């Protein structure tokens, strides 16, 4: 599957996952709000992965991988800017209870400057814009890679500053760690799909990604458990509320991904490291896992909208 086809299939999976997420949350939430949130989150996660993926390769090949990541990172970050801006206006309109097309500029500015949610959204838009400019205009170097990845991480975490667990220091820390771990895990794998071509690259990069993903999974699961415990009032809410149904679906999807990741760690990674796995086989495995991750990201976006 070439990169354009992989991107097109990923977009279709995201669209289908958005509809599924909205259906599970119904009658809570709305399709347009969910769709904008899914688009913004997927673009943010992909931007973080593409910004950070050169660090998985050796110093000798890092610039080559950064060059491969430059064009898709520019596009992903541009989409992130647009989606975050739309998300900011939608949130402002919902806050003042008006339709988004009737939201005045002065009201939007007041929302951005005068509310925690507005400032967090403004920070996310600014971070996305910086990543987009860095990807498109700045010379690619190790320093640029580190800065772009750091700014992207700030943008990904920004929305957690005003989320439904922000009032609790433990809950806020847990959901932020959970979000960043999930974004790094999913974003890096998607970045590998878009930038890694031949068997030698998979042999160098995949073992490092596997080690990092294990840490991400531990942080993701721990943070998710703490965050969910602080949000759910009773086990019955898992089936009786839109938030509970989305959470249950996300738990199931996470379990599937963890199981698949463990299988890949014990079978695919050793084969790739010793050049026994072809590039086509590695791409197929990464395509499947990335598709499942997109569904999990859509469910997580639905949780944020519903919660």
N, C-alpha and C positions, 0 to 999 in steps of 0.2 A: 504494500500500500504506500503510494508516494505521499509527500507531505501535504499537498493540496487536498488529496482525497481523504487523508487522515483528518485534516482540519474540517472538511465538509461533513464527514461522518460524526465527528465530535460535536459539531453544531446541531446536527439532527438528534443526537442522543441527548444533548442538553435541552432541546425543545421538548422532546418527549418526556424527559424527567421533570421538566417544569410543570407540564400538564398533570403528571402523576402526583407531584407534590401538592399542587393546588387541589386536586381531587381528594387526597387524603386529609387535607386540612379543612375542607368544606364543612360548614359554611363560614369558618373563620378565614380571614385573609381575602385577598383578591388576586385574580390572575395577572393583572398588569403589574401590581406591586411585586408579586412573586417573580414574574419574568424579569423585571428590571434588577431585582436583587440577585437572581441566579446569574444574569449576564455580568453584573458588576463583580460578583464573587469569583466566577470562573475566569474572567479577564485578569483579576488581581492575582489569583493563584498562579495562572500561567505566566504572568509577568514576573512574579517572584521566582518561579522555577527557571525561566529563561535567563533572568539576571544572575542567578546563582550557579547554573549548571556548569560554566567553565571551571569552577573550583573543584569539580569532581575529577577533572582530568589532570594529568601531570603538567608540570610547569612548561615542559617542552611543547606540548600540544594545546595549551590553554588558549592561546591567542587564536588558533584556528577554530576552536569550538566557539569562542566568543564571536568571531566573525560570522559563523553559521547562525548563531542565535540572534544576530543584530536585527535582521529584517522582521522575523516573527515577533521579536520583543517590541519593536517599534509599533507594529500593528496592534499587538495585544494591549500595550500601554495606552495607545490612542483610543481603543475601544473602552478600556477601563476609565479613562477621563470622561468620555461621553456618558457611559453608564452611571458612573458615580455622580455626575452632574444631574442627570435625570432623576436618580435616586434621591438626591438632595432636594430637588424641587418637589418631588412627590411627598417626601416627608414633611416639608414645610407646608404644603397644601393640606395634608392630613391634620397637621397640628392646629391650623387655624380654621379647619373645617370648611374649605372651599375647593372647588375644582381646580386642577392644576393650571388650566388655561385662564383662570380668573385670578391667579396669584400675581399680585403686583411685585415689581422689582424691589420697592422699598420694604415690603413685607418679607421678601426672601432674604434681603440683606440683614434685616433685623433678626430674622431667625438664625442666620449663620453667625452673627456676632453676639447675639443675646441668649442663646440656649446651648446647653451642653451637646445636644444631638446635632445642632447646626455647626458648632465648632468642630466636632468630630468628623462630620461629613465634609466640611471645608478642608480639614487636614488630609482626609483621604483623597479628595480631588487634587490638592496640591502635590501630594506624594506621587500620584499617578502621572501628573504633568511633568514632574522632575524626572521620573523614570523614562517617560516618552522622549523628552529632550536629550537625556543622557544617552539613550539608545540610538537616536537618530543623528545627533550632532557631535557628541563627545568622542574623542579617539578611544578605541577599545584598548584597555590595559587592565592589569590586575587591580589597580586602585579604582578605576572606573567600575569594574565588576563588583568590587566590595561595596562601594558607595551605592550603586544602583540596587543591589540586593538588600542593603540595609534600609534604604528609603522605601523600597517595596514592602519590606516587613513592617515598617511603621504604618504604611497605608493599609495593609491587611489588618493590623491590630487596632487601627484608629476607631473603627465602629464599636469595638468592645468597650470603649471609654464611656459610652452612654447606653449600653445594652441593659437588658432586664436584670442582670446580675451586678451591675456597676455599683450599686449601693452597698454591696458586701465585698470587703477587701479580699476574703478568701474566694468567694464566687467569681469576682472579677479577675483575679489572678488565674484561677483554674480555667475559665473560659478563654482567656487570652492565650495561655499556654496551649490549650487544646486547639485553638484556631490556628496558631502559628505552626504547630506540629503538623496538623492536617494539610495546611497550605504548602509547607515545604515538601512533604511526602508526595502529595498529588502533583504539585507544580513541577518538581524535578522529574518525575516519571513522564509527564506530558512533554516536558522539554526534551527528554531523551528521544521521544518519538519524532520530534520535529528537527532534531539536530544530528543524531548519531546514524551513520550510514553503514560502515563496514565492520566486519567481525573483530578487527583489532581494537577498534574503539569500544565495542561492547566488552571486550576482555579487560580493558583498562578501567572503564568507568563503572560497569555494573557492580563489581564487588564493593566499591566505595559507596555507591548508592545503597546497596543492601545493608551495609553497616549503619549508615545514617538513618535509613528507614526504620531499622529496629529501634533506635532511640526515639524516633518520632512516634512510633506506635505506642511505646510505653508511656510517653508524655500525653499523647492523644487520649488513650484509654483512661489514664488516671484523672486528667483534667475533665474529661467528659463525665465520668462517674460523679465527681464532686459537684460539677455544674448541674447535672440532672437531679441529684439528691436535693439540691437547694431550690429547684424549680417545681418539682412534682409534689403535690400534697398527699396523694394516696395512689396505690397501685391501680385502682379502677380508672384513673385518668388516662392510663395507657390506651384504653379502648374507647373511653367516653368523650374524649376531647380531641380536637384537631392536633394540638401540640403533642398529646400522648401518642397518637397514631403515627405522626411523623417521627417522633423519637424512637418508637418501636421499630419502624422501618429502617431508620438510620442505624440502630443497633444491629439489626440483622445484616444490613449491607456492610457495616464495619467488620462484623464477624466473618463474613464471606471474604472480604479483602484481606483480613489478617490471616485466614486459613490459606488463601491463595498465595499471599506473600511468603508464608512459611514454606509452602511447597516449592515456590520458586527459589527460595533461599537454599533449600536442600538439593534441588535438582538443576534448575536453570543456571544459577550463579556458578556452580562448579563447572558445568559444561561450557559456559561462556568464558570463564577464566582460562580454561585449557584449550580454547579455540575449537571445541567439539560442537558448539552450537553455531549454526549458520546465522548470518545477519538477518535473513528472512524469518527464521524461527524466533529470534529475539524480538524483531519488530512485531510479529504476530502476538507474542505473549504480552508485550508492552501495550499494544493496541487494546487487547481485551481488558487488561487491568485498568488502563486509563479510562475506558468506557464505563466500567463499574465505578471508578472514582468520581466521574462526572455525575453519576446518579447520586452518589453519597453527598457531593457538594450541593446538588440541588435540594436534597432533603435538609441539609444543614441550613441553607438559605431560607427554606420554608419555615424552619424552626425559629429563625431570627425574626421573620416577618410575623409569624403567628404568636410568638412569645412576647 
